[in-house]
């Protein structure tokens, strides 16, 4: 029984679920918007916002804190070029915004299996 177990399983085992989330977040930060199912968007939205907040807050820290934040983000995503983009381009845009960096727009059901499709995108200021 799954009593009080948090998170979205997305119909996958742990390794596949972690890989799926990592790839979706990478694509999200690369293209700044992705079209996916409602469940997958809900599963990655919090993680993406936490990474943006981590990058945003590290800008005011010491050199050690900046390095620690980059290492933590690399451990979550595993891509140096993407981390550079996150810390140098994406996070400074939200320096004055106290959260809520993403937006979910409903697109309707997918034709093949009627899964609810959404567009997950970064909010523009």
Secondary structure as UniProt FT lines:
FT   TURN            3..4
FT   TURN            10..11
FT   HELIX           14..31
FT   STRAND          33..37
FT   HELIX           38..58
FT   TURN            59..60
FT   HELIX           63..77
FT   HELIX           80..85
FT   HELIX           86..90
FT   HELIX           91..93
FT   TURN            94..96
FT   STRAND          102..109
FT   TURN            111..113
FT   STRAND          116..122
//
